[in-house]
Amino acid sequence: MSPAASQYQINTRVWLTELSRKVGRRATLDDVPDQALDWIAGMGLDWVYLLSVWQTGPASRQVSLAHPELREEFQDLLPDLTENDIPGSGFAIAGYTVHSDLGGDPALARLHERLRARGLRLMLDFVPNHTALDHPWIHEHPEYFVPGTELDLARAPQNYTRIKRPGGDRLFAHGRDPFFDGWTDTLQLNYGNAATRSAMSAELTRITGQCDGVRCDMAMLVLPDVFERTWGIPTEPFWPDAIRTARERSPDFCFMAEVYWDLEWTLQQQGFDYTYDKRLYDRLRAGAARPVREHLHADIHYQERSVRFLENHDEPRAASAFAPAMHEAAAIVTFLYRDSASSTRVSSADGANESRPISLGARSSRSTT
């Protein structure tokens, strides 16, 4: 991804749900019309980021179905809500194969070729911190996960869960960051275990054969100091070796980090090509000119690797977040600023946050995953 490249984010499930209505059956990635890809390419965009293509499982989906606060939120957004509108979180991944409902790996490969034919590159998700509740590793490699005790469950029931296993039930931690309760549709991977790091590195390398880049969800959570602060478990750095190994297979592969807490530069130094520039978005939302101006005076090399956006799947639509005049000014700053930097820009598809399916899963209301 070169400086000043533009990326178009599409909620894959919403996109295909809308296509399903048009074709009168469940649509897959093979049903994406060439005209839609021509339109994206014709807008001068460089990348397509397909959100939530990987396989998810029924256990994690059940959390979204049963969570009362989520159901209330869904009902507010979609008065005629049905259970089919709640697919579960695309970030509670049961395996890095394309979801069978979307057509599986072969359908993605064919779409990837159609994108390449139009000069478009494809970005997908990589979620390093956690897996779905029903990931096969929970039975095959329980040692890959952070375990829990009865005392942990009693002290913080929102952060631990009991998983039924043929060899006996065991307690495991939910995935989380250090400032919020656990994501109850996930299990926390144990980066203190070298075998876990190796297995996740292998998953990342395999993904390089399916797309041109990855957006790494909450990438800072597996940094050694953050992980140890959250779990009390020391670990070795993951990203430098994992990125280097992936690039041995695909030298031009692009790594984008979702990152907060002023750790953007840290992740750039560990091998990421680009990191989220959430601070600029927040300053634009605040509407004060001086912090925005000062932000744009940051080191040019840092800014060239910053991903700027007015909306993504974690933020409200820009038209609702910004008054019309502020929206225009913020768009100019975000997408057209050239005086001191050239950065990657992200746009969202028109259907990215619309009606069905409305849920990407059991997430707290903060701007993270």
QUIJOPE-V328594 format. One record per run of one state. SS is the DSSP state (H for helix, E for strand, C for the rest). FROM is the first residue (numbers start at 1). LEN is the number of residues. Records with the same first field share a line. If there is no record, write none. Layout:
SS = FROM-LEN + FROM-LEN
This chain:
C = 1-5 + 24-5 + 32-2 + 43-4 + 52-2 + 56-2 + 67-1 + 78-5 + 86-9 + 99-1 + 103-1 + 118-3 + 128-2 + 133-4 + 141-1 + 146-1 + 148-2 + 156-1 + 164-6 + 174-1 + 176-7 + 184-2 + 190-4 + 208-5 + 218-1 + 223-1 + 232-7 + 250-4 + 258-6 + 270-4 + 277-1 + 287-2 + 296-4 + 304-2 + 310-8 + 322-2 + 337-7 + 349-21
E = 6-6 + 47-5 + 54-2 + 95-4 + 121-7 + 130-3 + 145-1 + 147-1 + 160-4 + 170-4 + 175-1 + 183-1 + 186-4 + 213-5 + 254-4 + 274-3 + 306-4 + 344-5
H = 12-12 + 29-3 + 34-9 + 58-9 + 68-10 + 83-3 + 100-3 + 104-14 + 137-4 + 142-3 + 150-6 + 157-3 + 194-14 + 219-4 + 224-8 + 239-11 + 264-6 + 278-9 + 289-7 + 300-4 + 318-4 + 324-13
